Amino acid sequence: MQGVRVMKKLAVVGGIAAGLLLTATPARAQWMDAACNLSGAGHFLVNSGKVYLEGATGESDPEKRERLLEDAQRNFLEAIERGEDENPAVWYYLGRYYILANDAIGADSAFHRAEQIEPDCEEDIWLHRRMMWVPLINSVIDSLNSGSASGAVPVLYQANAIFDEDIIGFYYLGRVYGAEGELDSALVYFKKVAEMGTEDENRVESYNTSIYNIGLIHGMLNEWDSSAVWYEKYRLANPDDLEAMIGMAKAYTGLGDERGRVLYDSVLARAEAMDATDLFRTGESLFMGEDYHSAARAFEMGLEKNRYHRPALYNLVNTYLAICQDTTETQQAVMEAAANMEAAARRLVEVDPQSYDAASLLAASYQIQRKDDSTLAVLERMDVQRWTVEIDTQQPFAGGYNVEGRLMNLSEEEETETSLLTFEFVDGQGNVVATDTLDPRTLGIGEESPFGLMVEGEGILAVRYRVGG
């Protein structure tokens, strides 16, 4: 089957609702004295380090601030070397130093030691941990919302090191790893979220999405037992979620459980409310479960909403071909499927006219129906075809559409000159939103030449092309 699995909840990084995270005053804006009784704070080295630290907190000159921080660290480390390693104030203020130095790992280690020696400072340390955590998390969210995940993982590791009592840092690690295709790592962090749970109403959506993604990833790994378990858990809170219904149906089908077919029937009964992508995904799942008639129905309904979606047309043609090749089908059913295959293949050739594969499928539909003249005519055209178009990727993005593919020389004996290609980017009903052209190219013997086109335009759902201007 052709087509790209769409994982909306896993792959697309969404925005964060206003007010989801705490607002934290930057640590260097205003000095805060310890809110707990710290024995040993009067030691001359500790006190000197604290003075330097307080000065660095409000210092705007980067060079002066850096010198003050170095002096503070030197005093704290010297105090430890002189036998103050059991002094909680040393470790507490060393943790505060690491916050100003933007070293979450160091801050976590120092604060942990301070809490061991002076448990009464736990609440105060909790506050400073969270104050460092908030801007780290917000920086990641800002990056992800702007479409960039670069550098997010190390920042999230730091955030979770300094404060690990909130699920959101682990949730975003799961999303970043999932978007990068590192499914095992994504599972680790989504399951961490599930294990932690949440009583914060601002985190319920992130928690539920993590449960969904665990089921989704197990399904992507063909681990159907686990996939079904997690989808069932997700659907307790979201019984009408169509994507979860599709995922659970796929898991049940993978297990050979009849409940899969029942769920798919429920999904298709709601086709009016579904978008084309969900219907295409449903068709793919049904095809993999060898329910070819229901798969064809799903693809046909999806194509009513996105008439020129090339991968779905390929899938529909191949689904009818599978029915024709099913030895359990009656002759009448085979001929009906072949007629439907021909109609779908004609639409496919209209979208992808220079495709050798599309022509082959049209010829196969004629052959099954014993339309010998039509079969021969297509085969003769294929025999003299010197080059073909292969579409590898086609997908929308915010405000536009992208298509990538290859021009391939079918000849093993001579160079081939391709023709001008005009690409039309269309909405669901085939209305042209934008156009672009691909100039002729000279291809060597057996050569292929990649191409990529990107256009802007709202509402583009598919692309088709024609040979010539």
CORTA-V508067 format. One record per residue. N is the residue number from 1. RES is the residue in one small letter. PHI is phi in radians with two decimals (NA if undefined). PSI is psi in radians with two decimals (NA if undefined). NEAR is the number of other C-alpha atoms within 8 Angstrom. Layout:
n=N res=RES phi=PHI psi=PSI near=NEAR
n=N res=RES phi=PHI psi=PSI near=NEAR
//
This chain:
n=1 res=m phi=NA psi=2.49 near=6
n=2 res=q phi=-1.73 psi=2.80 near=7
n=3 res=g phi=2.19 psi=2.71 near=7
n=4 res=v phi=-1.90 psi=2.25 near=4
n=5 res=r phi=-1.19 psi=2.23 near=5
n=6 res=v phi=-1.68 psi=2.19 near=6
n=7 res=m phi=-2.08 psi=1.35 near=7
n=8 res=k phi=-1.02 psi=-0.81 near=6
n=9 res=k phi=-1.28 psi=-0.45 near=8
n=10 res=l phi=-1.61 psi=-0.77 near=10
n=11 res=a phi=-1.61 psi=-0.40 near=9
n=12 res=v phi=-1.70 psi=2.12 near=8
n=13 res=v phi=-1.45 psi=2.07 near=10
n=14 res=g phi=-1.68 psi=2.95 near=6
n=15 res=g phi=-1.35 psi=2.92 near=6
n=16 res=i phi=-1.88 psi=2.33 near=6
n=17 res=a phi=-1.09 psi=2.54 near=5
n=18 res=a phi=-1.03 psi=2.36 near=5
n=19 res=g phi=1.51 psi=0.07 near=5
n=20 res=l phi=-1.17 psi=-0.74 near=8
n=21 res=l phi=-1.75 psi=2.74 near=7
n=22 res=l phi=-1.20 psi=2.64 near=6
n=23 res=t phi=-1.59 psi=2.19 near=5
n=24 res=a phi=-2.11 psi=2.38 near=7
n=25 res=t phi=-1.28 psi=2.25 near=6
n=26 res=p phi=-0.93 psi=2.46 near=9
n=27 res=a phi=-1.07 psi=-0.53 near=11
n=28 res=r phi=-1.57 psi=0.02 near=10
n=29 res=a phi=-1.30 psi=-0.63 near=8
n=30 res=q phi=-2.66 psi=2.31 near=8
n=31 res=w phi=-1.28 psi=2.42 near=9
n=32 res=m phi=-2.14 psi=2.12 near=4
n=33 res=d phi=-1.19 psi=2.76 near=4
n=34 res=a phi=-1.04 psi=2.36 near=7
n=35 res=a phi=-1.64 psi=0.24 near=6
n=36 res=c phi=-2.34 psi=2.84 near=7
n=37 res=n phi=-1.39 psi=2.03 near=7
n=38 res=l phi=-1.89 psi=1.85 near=10
n=39 res=s phi=-1.18 psi=2.48 near=8
n=40 res=g phi=1.54 psi=0.04 near=10
n=41 res=a phi=-1.21 psi=-0.33 near=9
n=42 res=g phi=-1.46 psi=-0.10 near=7
n=43 res=h phi=-0.99 psi=2.39 near=7
n=44 res=f phi=-1.06 psi=-0.67 near=6
n=45 res=l phi=-1.22 psi=-0.70 near=10
n=46 res=v phi=-1.13 psi=-0.79 near=16
n=47 res=n phi=-1.12 psi=-0.70 near=10
n=48 res=s phi=-1.11 psi=-0.78 near=10
n=49 res=g phi=-1.05 psi=-0.70 near=15
n=50 res=k phi=-1.09 psi=-0.73 near=10
n=51 res=v phi=-1.07 psi=-0.79 near=9
n=52 res=y phi=-1.07 psi=-0.71 near=12
n=53 res=l phi=-1.13 psi=-0.74 near=12
n=54 res=e phi=-1.11 psi=-0.71 near=9
n=55 res=g phi=-1.11 psi=-0.70 near=10
n=56 res=a phi=-1.16 psi=-0.51 near=13
n=57 res=t phi=-1.06 psi=-0.72 near=13
n=58 res=g phi=-1.76 psi=0.11 near=10
n=59 res=e phi=-1.44 psi=2.20 near=10
n=60 res=s phi=-1.61 psi=-0.38 near=5
n=61 res=d phi=-1.35 psi=2.04 near=6
n=62 res=p phi=-1.00 psi=-0.72 near=7
n=63 res=e phi=-1.19 psi=-0.78 near=6
n=64 res=k phi=-1.11 psi=-0.71 near=9
n=65 res=r phi=-1.10 psi=-0.74 near=13
n=66 res=e phi=-1.10 psi=-0.71 near=9
n=67 res=r phi=-1.14 psi=-0.71 near=8
n=68 res=l phi=-1.11 psi=-0.71 near=12
n=69 res=l phi=-1.13 psi=-0.73 near=14
n=70 res=e phi=-1.08 psi=-0.72 near=8
n=71 res=d phi=-1.13 psi=-0.70 near=10
n=72 res=a phi=-1.10 psi=-0.85 near=15
n=73 res=q phi=-1.05 psi=-0.74 near=11
n=74 res=r phi=-1.03 psi=-0.72 near=9
n=75 res=n phi=-1.16 psi=-0.75 near=12
n=76 res=f phi=-1.15 psi=-0.77 near=15
n=77 res=l phi=-1.16 psi=-0.63 near=8
n=78 res=e phi=-1.15 psi=-0.66 near=9
n=79 res=a phi=-1.07 psi=-0.73 near=13
n=80 res=i phi=-1.12 psi=-0.74 near=10
n=81 res=e phi=-1.11 psi=-0.49 near=8
n=82 res=r phi=-1.57 psi=0.25 near=6
n=83 res=g phi=1.73 psi=0.20 near=7
n=84 res=e phi=-1.64 psi=0.45 near=9
n=85 res=d phi=-1.20 psi=-0.22 near=9
n=86 res=e phi=-1.79 psi=0.19 near=6
n=87 res=n phi=-1.55 psi=1.97 near=10
n=88 res=p phi=-1.12 psi=-0.51 near=15
n=89 res=a phi=-1.13 psi=-0.63 near=12
n=90 res=v phi=-1.02 psi=-0.85 near=16
n=91 res=w phi=-1.25 psi=-0.63 near=13
n=92 res=y phi=-1.07 psi=-0.89 near=12
n=93 res=y phi=-1.29 psi=-0.47 near=12
n=94 res=l phi=-1.14 psi=-0.67 near=13
n=95 res=g phi=-1.08 psi=-0.72 near=14
n=96 res=r phi=-1.11 psi=-0.65 near=10
n=97 res=y phi=-1.05 psi=-0.81 near=13
n=98 res=y phi=-1.12 psi=-0.54 near=12
n=99 res=i phi=-1.08 psi=-0.83 near=12
n=100 res=l phi=-1.15 psi=-0.50 near=11
n=101 res=a phi=-1.49 psi=0.06 near=7
n=102 res=n phi=1.03 psi=0.68 near=6
n=103 res=d phi=-2.04 psi=1.58 near=10
n=104 res=a phi=-1.18 psi=-0.60 near=13
n=105 res=i phi=-1.14 psi=-0.80 near=9
n=106 res=g phi=-1.11 psi=-0.71 near=9
n=107 res=a phi=-1.09 psi=-0.76 near=15
n=108 res=d phi=-1.05 psi=-0.79 near=12
n=109 res=s phi=-1.10 psi=-0.79 near=9
n=110 res=a phi=-1.17 psi=-0.76 near=12
n=111 res=f phi=-1.13 psi=-0.66 near=13
n=112 res=h phi=-1.06 psi=-0.74 near=8
n=113 res=r phi=-1.15 psi=-0.70 near=10
n=114 res=a phi=-1.10 psi=-0.72 near=15
n=115 res=e phi=-1.15 psi=-0.64 near=13
n=116 res=q phi=-1.08 psi=-0.71 near=7
n=117 res=i phi=-1.42 psi=-0.67 near=9
n=118 res=e phi=-2.27 psi=1.45 near=10
n=119 res=p phi=-1.02 psi=-0.44 near=8
n=120 res=d phi=-1.14 psi=-0.28 near=8
n=121 res=c phi=-1.58 psi=0.12 near=13
n=122 res=e phi=-1.03 psi=-0.75 near=9
n=123 res=e phi=-1.16 psi=-0.74 near=7
n=124 res=d phi=-1.10 psi=-0.75 near=10
n=125 res=i phi=-1.15 psi=-0.67 near=11
n=126 res=w phi=-0.96 psi=-0.76 near=8
n=127 res=l phi=-1.10 psi=-0.77 near=8
n=128 res=h phi=-1.22 psi=-0.60 near=9
n=129 res=r phi=-1.03 psi=-0.86 near=11
n=130 res=r phi=-1.18 psi=-0.60 near=10
n=131 res=m phi=-1.12 psi=-0.56 near=12
n=132 res=m phi=-1.37 psi=-0.59 near=14
n=133 res=w phi=-1.15 psi=-0.74 near=12
n=134 res=v phi=-1.00 psi=-0.93 near=12
n=135 res=p phi=-1.13 psi=-0.52 near=10
n=136 res=l phi=-1.11 psi=-0.82 near=12
n=137 res=i phi=-1.12 psi=-0.77 near=12
n=138 res=n phi=-1.11 psi=-0.59 near=9
n=139 res=s phi=-1.14 psi=-0.67 near=8
n=140 res=v phi=-1.14 psi=-0.80 near=12
n=141 res=i phi=-1.08 psi=-0.73 near=10
n=142 res=d phi=-1.05 psi=-0.73 near=8
n=143 res=s phi=-1.13 psi=-0.79 near=12
n=144 res=l phi=-1.16 psi=-0.68 near=11
n=145 res=n phi=-1.18 psi=-0.40 near=10
n=146 res=s phi=-1.55 psi=0.03 near=6
n=147 res=g phi=1.61 psi=0.18 near=7
n=148 res=s phi=-2.08 psi=2.18 near=7
n=149 res=a phi=-1.83 psi=0.06 near=9
n=150 res=s phi=-1.10 psi=2.20 near=6
n=151 res=g phi=1.41 psi=0.03 near=6
n=152 res=a phi=-1.21 psi=-0.67 near=10
n=153 res=v phi=-1.08 psi=-0.90 near=9
n=154 res=p phi=-1.08 psi=-0.60 near=7
n=155 res=v phi=-1.17 psi=-0.70 near=11
n=156 res=l phi=-1.16 psi=-0.64 near=15
n=157 res=y phi=-1.06 psi=-0.75 near=8
n=158 res=q phi=-1.11 psi=-0.77 near=12
n=159 res=a phi=-1.06 psi=-0.77 near=15
n=160 res=n phi=-1.26 psi=-0.41 near=11
n=161 res=a phi=-1.24 psi=-0.73 near=10
n=162 res=i phi=-1.41 psi=-0.48 near=14
n=163 res=f phi=-2.64 psi=2.00 near=10
n=164 res=d phi=-2.09 psi=0.41 near=9
n=165 res=e phi=-1.75 psi=0.07 near=4
n=166 res=d phi=-2.11 psi=2.38 near=6
n=167 res=i phi=-1.27 psi=-0.32 near=14
n=168 res=i phi=-1.14 psi=-0.61 near=9
n=169 res=g phi=-1.15 psi=-0.70 near=12
n=170 res=f phi=-1.24 psi=-0.64 near=13
n=171 res=y phi=-1.03 psi=-0.80 near=14
n=172 res=y phi=-1.24 psi=-0.55 near=9
n=173 res=l phi=-1.05 psi=-0.76 near=12
n=174 res=g phi=-1.05 psi=-0.72 near=14
n=175 res=r phi=-1.19 psi=-0.75 near=12
n=176 res=v phi=-1.12 psi=-0.81 near=12
n=177 res=y phi=-1.12 psi=-0.69 near=12
n=178 res=g phi=-1.10 psi=-0.75 near=13
n=179 res=a phi=-1.13 psi=-0.50 near=10
n=180 res=e phi=-1.54 psi=0.03 near=6
n=181 res=g phi=1.40 psi=0.16 near=6
n=182 res=e phi=-1.57 psi=1.37 near=9
n=183 res=l phi=-1.19 psi=-0.66 near=9
n=184 res=d phi=-1.09 psi=-0.75 near=6
n=185 res=s phi=-1.18 psi=-0.70 near=10
n=186 res=a phi=-1.04 psi=-0.74 near=14
n=187 res=l phi=-1.03 psi=-0.74 near=11
n=188 res=v phi=-0.97 psi=-0.81 near=9
n=189 res=y phi=-1.41 psi=-0.62 near=12
n=190 res=f phi=-1.12 psi=-0.65 near=15
n=191 res=k phi=-1.24 psi=-0.51 near=11
n=192 res=k phi=-1.09 psi=-0.74 near=10
n=193 res=v phi=-1.07 psi=-0.80 near=14
n=194 res=a phi=-1.08 psi=-0.69 near=10
n=195 res=e phi=-1.16 psi=-0.70 near=6
n=196 res=m phi=-1.25 psi=-0.68 near=7
n=197 res=g phi=1.18 psi=-3.08 near=8
n=198 res=t phi=-2.79 psi=2.53 near=9
n=199 res=e phi=-1.96 psi=0.06 near=6
n=200 res=d phi=-1.56 psi=2.07 near=6
n=201 res=e phi=-1.11 psi=-0.39 near=6
n=202 res=n phi=-1.31 psi=-0.19 near=6
n=203 res=r phi=-1.90 psi=-0.03 near=12
n=204 res=v phi=-1.08 psi=-0.74 near=10
n=205 res=e phi=-1.11 psi=-0.73 near=7
n=206 res=s phi=-1.13 psi=-0.68 near=9
n=207 res=y phi=-1.12 psi=-0.87 near=14
n=208 res=n phi=-1.12 psi=-0.67 near=10
n=209 res=t phi=-1.13 psi=-0.61 near=9
n=210 res=s phi=-1.11 psi=-0.73 near=13
n=211 res=i phi=-1.06 psi=-0.80 near=15
n=212 res=y phi=-1.02 psi=-0.82 near=12
n=213 res=n phi=-1.15 psi=-0.54 near=11
n=214 res=i phi=-1.10 psi=-0.79 near=13
n=215 res=g phi=-1.10 psi=-0.71 near=15
n=216 res=l phi=-1.11 psi=-0.82 near=11
n=217 res=i phi=-1.17 psi=-0.73 near=11
n=218 res=h phi=-1.03 psi=-0.64 near=12
n=219 res=g phi=-1.17 psi=-0.70 near=14
n=220 res=m phi=-1.10 psi=-0.48 near=7
n=221 res=l phi=-1.61 psi=0.14 near=6
n=222 res=n phi=1.06 psi=0.49 near=7
n=223 res=e phi=-1.69 psi=1.34 near=9
n=224 res=w phi=-1.17 psi=-0.64 near=12
n=225 res=d phi=-1.01 psi=-0.91 near=8
n=226 res=s phi=-1.14 psi=-0.69 near=10
n=227 res=s phi=-1.03 psi=-0.81 near=16
n=228 res=a phi=-1.09 psi=-0.72 near=12
n=229 res=v phi=-1.06 psi=-0.81 near=9
n=230 res=w phi=-1.30 psi=-0.61 near=12
n=231 res=y phi=-1.12 psi=-0.69 near=15
n=232 res=e phi=-1.05 psi=-0.73 near=9
n=233 res=k phi=-1.13 psi=-0.76 near=9
n=234 res=y phi=-1.09 psi=-0.72 near=13
n=235 res=r phi=-1.28 psi=-0.21 near=11
n=236 res=l phi=-1.08 psi=-0.64 near=7
n=237 res=a phi=-1.68 psi=-0.32 near=7
n=238 res=n phi=-2.38 psi=1.15 near=7
n=239 res=p phi=-1.14 psi=-0.40 near=7
n=240 res=d phi=-1.81 psi=0.16 near=6
n=241 res=d phi=-1.21 psi=2.03 near=8
n=242 res=l phi=-1.13 psi=-0.73 near=8
n=243 res=e phi=-1.09 psi=-0.68 near=7
n=244 res=a phi=-1.19 psi=-0.65 near=11
n=245 res=m phi=-1.09 psi=-0.75 near=12
n=246 res=i phi=-1.12 psi=-0.79 near=12
n=247 res=g phi=-1.08 psi=-0.74 near=12
n=248 res=m phi=-1.19 psi=-0.69 near=14
n=249 res=a phi=-1.07 psi=-0.71 near=14
n=250 res=k phi=-1.12 psi=-0.71 near=13
n=251 res=a phi=-1.12 psi=-0.79 near=14
n=252 res=y phi=-1.07 psi=-0.73 near=14
n=253 res=t phi=-1.08 psi=-0.72 near=13
n=254 res=g phi=-1.07 psi=-0.51 near=10
n=255 res=l phi=-1.51 psi=-0.08 near=8
n=256 res=g phi=1.30 psi=0.40 near=7
n=257 res=d phi=-1.59 psi=2.25 near=8
n=258 res=e phi=-1.09 psi=-0.36 near=8
n=259 res=r phi=-1.08 psi=-0.37 near=9
n=260 res=g phi=-1.08 psi=-0.82 near=14
n=261 res=r phi=-1.10 psi=-0.71 near=9
n=262 res=v phi=-1.07 psi=-0.76 near=9
n=263 res=l phi=-1.15 psi=-0.70 near=12
n=264 res=y phi=-1.09 psi=-0.69 near=13
n=265 res=d phi=-1.06 psi=-0.69 near=8
n=266 res=s phi=-1.14 psi=-0.68 near=8
n=267 res=v phi=-1.12 psi=-0.88 near=11
n=268 res=l phi=-1.15 psi=-0.46 near=9
n=269 res=a phi=-1.18 psi=-0.29 near=7
n=270 res=r phi=-1.86 psi=0.41 near=8
n=271 res=a phi=-1.01 psi=-0.57 near=10
n=272 res=e phi=-1.04 psi=-0.61 near=5
n=273 res=a phi=-1.56 psi=-0.10 near=5
n=274 res=m phi=-1.62 psi=2.60 near=9
n=275 res=d phi=-1.50 psi=2.97 near=9
n=276 res=a phi=-1.07 psi=-0.67 near=11
n=277 res=t phi=-1.06 psi=-0.77 near=8
n=278 res=d phi=-1.11 psi=-0.68 near=10
n=279 res=l phi=-1.18 psi=-0.68 near=15
n=280 res=f phi=-1.12 psi=-0.74 near=12
n=281 res=r phi=-1.11 psi=-0.67 near=10
n=282 res=t phi=-1.10 psi=-0.75 near=12
n=283 res=g phi=-1.06 psi=-0.73 near=14
n=284 res=e phi=-1.08 psi=-0.75 near=11
n=285 res=s phi=-1.14 psi=-0.73 near=10
n=286 res=l phi=-1.14 psi=-0.68 near=14
n=287 res=f phi=-1.06 psi=-0.81 near=11
n=288 res=m phi=-1.09 psi=-0.50 near=7
n=289 res=g phi=-1.50 psi=0.10 near=9
n=290 res=e phi=1.11 psi=0.43 near=6
n=291 res=d phi=-1.67 psi=1.38 near=9
n=292 res=y phi=-1.23 psi=-0.61 near=12
n=293 res=h phi=-1.15 psi=-0.77 near=8
n=294 res=s phi=-1.18 psi=-0.62 near=9
n=295 res=a phi=-1.08 psi=-0.80 near=16
n=296 res=a phi=-1.06 psi=-0.70 near=12
n=297 res=r phi=-1.06 psi=-0.76 near=9
n=298 res=a phi=-1.12 psi=-0.78 near=13
n=299 res=f phi=-1.12 psi=-0.73 near=15
n=300 res=e phi=-1.07 psi=-0.77 near=9
n=301 res=m phi=-1.17 psi=-0.66 near=11
n=302 res=g phi=-1.13 psi=-0.67 near=15
n=303 res=l phi=-1.27 psi=-0.30 near=13
n=304 res=e phi=-1.18 psi=-0.45 near=8
n=305 res=k phi=-1.72 psi=-0.31 near=10
n=306 res=n phi=-2.55 psi=1.44 near=14
n=307 res=r phi=-1.12 psi=-0.50 near=10
n=308 res=y phi=-1.99 psi=0.42 near=14
n=309 res=h phi=-1.29 psi=1.86 near=11
n=310 res=r phi=-1.04 psi=-0.85 near=12
n=311 res=p phi=-1.03 psi=-0.67 near=8
n=312 res=a phi=-1.19 psi=-0.63 near=12
n=313 res=l phi=-1.13 psi=-0.75 near=15
n=314 res=y phi=-1.01 psi=-0.79 near=13
n=315 res=n phi=-1.12 psi=-0.69 near=13
n=316 res=l phi=-1.12 psi=-0.81 near=14
n=317 res=v phi=-1.04 psi=-0.78 near=13
n=318 res=n phi=-1.18 psi=-0.51 near=10
n=319 res=t phi=-1.18 psi=-0.78 near=13
n=320 res=y phi=-1.14 psi=-0.61 near=14
n=321 res=l phi=-1.09 psi=-0.69 near=12
n=322 res=a phi=-1.11 psi=-0.67 near=9
n=323 res=i phi=-1.11 psi=-0.75 near=12
n=324 res=c phi=-1.09 psi=-0.55 near=14
n=325 res=q phi=-1.57 psi=-0.06 near=7
n=326 res=d phi=-1.37 psi=2.01 near=7
n=327 res=t phi=-1.21 psi=-0.21 near=6
n=328 res=t phi=-1.51 psi=-0.16 near=4
n=329 res=e phi=-1.39 psi=2.59 near=9
n=330 res=t phi=-1.28 psi=2.83 near=7
n=331 res=q phi=-1.08 psi=-0.66 near=6
n=332 res=q phi=-1.11 psi=-0.76 near=6
n=333 res=a phi=-1.12 psi=-0.66 near=9
n=334 res=v phi=-1.13 psi=-0.77 near=12
n=335 res=m phi=-1.19 psi=-0.63 near=11
n=336 res=e phi=-1.13 psi=-0.74 near=8
n=337 res=a phi=-1.13 psi=-0.66 near=12
n=338 res=a phi=-1.14 psi=-0.67 near=15
n=339 res=a phi=-1.15 psi=-0.73 near=10
n=340 res=n phi=-1.16 psi=-0.63 near=9
n=341 res=m phi=-1.10 psi=-0.73 near=15
n=342 res=e phi=-1.07 psi=-0.79 near=12
n=343 res=a phi=-1.08 psi=-0.74 near=8
n=344 res=a phi=-1.21 psi=-0.65 near=11
n=345 res=a phi=-1.17 psi=-0.63 near=16
n=346 res=r phi=-1.07 psi=-0.75 near=9
n=347 res=r phi=-1.12 psi=-0.67 near=9
n=348 res=l phi=-1.13 psi=-0.77 near=13
n=349 res=v phi=-1.13 psi=-0.56 near=13
n=350 res=e phi=-1.13 psi=-0.66 near=8
n=351 res=v phi=-1.37 psi=-0.63 near=12
n=352 res=d phi=-2.26 psi=1.12 near=13
n=353 res=p phi=-1.20 psi=-0.38 near=12
n=354 res=q phi=-1.78 psi=0.27 near=9
n=355 res=s phi=-1.52 psi=2.18 near=11
n=356 res=y phi=-1.16 psi=-0.66 near=9
n=357 res=d phi=-1.15 psi=-0.74 near=6
n=358 res=a phi=-1.09 psi=-0.73 near=13
n=359 res=a phi=-1.10 psi=-0.68 near=13
n=360 res=s phi=-1.08 psi=-0.70 near=10
n=361 res=l phi=-1.19 psi=-0.66 near=10
n=362 res=l phi=-1.12 psi=-0.74 near=14
n=363 res=a phi=-1.07 psi=-0.68 near=13
n=364 res=a phi=-1.12 psi=-0.66 near=9
n=365 res=s phi=-1.14 psi=-0.67 near=14
n=366 res=y phi=-1.16 psi=-0.74 near=14
n=367 res=q phi=-1.10 psi=-0.73 near=10
n=368 res=i phi=-1.08 psi=-0.62 near=10
n=369 res=q phi=-1.49 psi=0.02 near=9
n=370 res=r phi=1.07 psi=0.60 near=6
n=371 res=k phi=-1.55 psi=1.41 near=9
n=372 res=d phi=-1.12 psi=-0.72 near=8
n=373 res=d phi=-1.13 psi=-0.75 near=6
n=374 res=s phi=-1.15 psi=-0.71 near=9
n=375 res=t phi=-1.05 psi=-0.82 near=12
n=376 res=l phi=-1.10 psi=-0.69 near=9
n=377 res=a phi=-1.09 psi=-0.74 near=8
n=378 res=v phi=-1.19 psi=-0.74 near=12
n=379 res=l phi=-1.12 psi=-0.63 near=10
n=380 res=e phi=-1.16 psi=-0.69 near=8
n=381 res=r phi=-1.12 psi=-0.71 near=8
n=382 res=m phi=-1.14 psi=-0.59 near=9
n=383 res=d phi=-1.17 psi=-0.50 near=6
n=384 res=v phi=-1.78 psi=0.03 near=6
n=385 res=q phi=-1.24 psi=2.17 near=8
n=386 res=r phi=-1.65 psi=-0.37 near=8
n=387 res=w phi=-2.61 psi=2.79 near=12
n=388 res=t phi=-2.42 psi=2.84 near=12
n=389 res=v phi=-1.93 psi=2.26 near=12
n=390 res=e phi=-2.02 psi=2.07 near=9
n=391 res=i phi=-1.61 psi=2.09 near=9
n=392 res=d phi=-1.69 psi=-0.67 near=8
n=393 res=t phi=-2.49 psi=2.37 near=8
n=394 res=q phi=-2.55 psi=2.19 near=11
n=395 res=q phi=-2.81 psi=2.59 near=9
n=396 res=p phi=-1.40 psi=2.73 near=10
n=397 res=f phi=-2.38 psi=3.02 near=7
n=398 res=a phi=-1.02 psi=1.91 near=4
n=399 res=g phi=1.50 psi=0.22 near=9
n=400 res=g phi=-3.08 psi=-2.85 near=13
n=401 res=y phi=-2.62 psi=2.56 near=15
n=402 res=n phi=-2.23 psi=2.41 near=13
n=403 res=v phi=-2.37 psi=2.37 near=13
n=404 res=e phi=-2.31 psi=2.54 near=12
n=405 res=g phi=-2.95 psi=-2.82 near=12
n=406 res=r phi=-2.48 psi=2.51 near=12
n=407 res=l phi=-1.71 psi=2.29 near=12
n=408 res=m phi=-2.21 psi=2.31 near=13
n=409 res=n phi=-1.41 psi=2.07 near=16
n=410 res=l phi=-1.43 psi=-0.25 near=9
n=411 res=s phi=-1.45 psi=2.44 near=11
n=412 res=e phi=-1.81 psi=0.19 near=7
n=413 res=e phi=-2.20 psi=-0.34 near=5
n=414 res=e phi=-2.68 psi=2.80 near=7
n=415 res=e phi=-1.16 psi=2.71 near=10
n=416 res=t phi=-2.34 psi=2.38 near=12
n=417 res=e phi=-1.73 psi=2.14 near=8
n=418 res=t phi=-1.40 psi=3.02 near=9
n=419 res=s phi=-1.85 psi=2.89 near=9
n=420 res=l phi=-1.08 psi=2.36 near=11
n=421 res=l phi=-2.04 psi=2.33 near=13
n=422 res=t phi=-1.92 psi=2.07 near=13
n=423 res=f phi=-1.72 psi=2.28 near=12
n=424 res=e phi=-1.96 psi=2.20 near=12
n=425 res=f phi=-1.78 psi=2.09 near=14
n=426 res=v phi=-2.14 psi=2.82 near=17
n=427 res=d phi=-1.50 psi=-2.98 near=13
n=428 res=g phi=-1.07 psi=-0.50 near=13
n=429 res=q phi=-1.76 psi=0.11 near=10
n=430 res=g phi=1.65 psi=0.11 near=9
n=431 res=n phi=-1.28 psi=2.31 near=7
n=432 res=v phi=-1.33 psi=2.16 near=9
n=433 res=v phi=-1.73 psi=-0.65 near=12
n=434 res=a phi=-2.69 psi=2.76 near=10
n=435 res=t phi=-2.34 psi=2.75 near=10
n=436 res=d phi=-2.70 psi=2.79 near=9
n=437 res=t phi=-2.16 psi=2.72 near=9
n=438 res=l phi=-2.12 psi=2.03 near=8
n=439 res=d phi=-1.17 psi=2.72 near=7
n=440 res=p phi=-1.04 psi=2.59 near=9
n=441 res=r phi=-2.32 psi=2.69 near=7
n=442 res=t phi=-1.75 psi=2.14 near=8
n=443 res=l phi=-1.92 psi=2.29 near=14
n=444 res=g phi=-1.25 psi=3.10 near=9
n=445 res=i phi=-1.04 psi=2.11 near=11
n=446 res=g phi=1.18 psi=0.20 near=10
n=447 res=e phi=-1.44 psi=2.65 near=8
n=448 res=e phi=-2.21 psi=2.57 near=9
n=449 res=s phi=-2.27 psi=2.06 near=8
n=450 res=p phi=-1.29 psi=2.72 near=8
n=451 res=f phi=-2.54 psi=2.79 near=8
n=452 res=g phi=-2.63 psi=2.35 near=8
n=453 res=l phi=-2.23 psi=2.42 near=8
n=454 res=m phi=-2.40 psi=2.17 near=8
n=455 res=v phi=-2.19 psi=2.78 near=10
n=456 res=e phi=-1.80 psi=2.57 near=8
n=457 res=g phi=2.79 psi=2.41 near=10
n=458 res=e phi=-1.49 psi=2.46 near=7
n=459 res=g phi=1.46 psi=0.20 near=10
n=460 res=i phi=-1.31 psi=2.24 near=13
n=461 res=l phi=-2.13 psi=-0.22 near=13
n=462 res=a phi=-2.78 psi=2.99 near=14
n=463 res=v phi=-2.42 psi=2.49 near=14
n=464 res=r phi=-2.36 psi=2.88 near=13
n=465 res=y phi=-2.49 psi=2.87 near=11
n=466 res=r phi=-2.41 psi=2.71 near=11
n=467 res=v phi=-1.46 psi=2.14 near=10
n=468 res=g phi=1.85 psi=-3.10 near=7
n=469 res=g phi=-1.47 psi=NA near=7
//
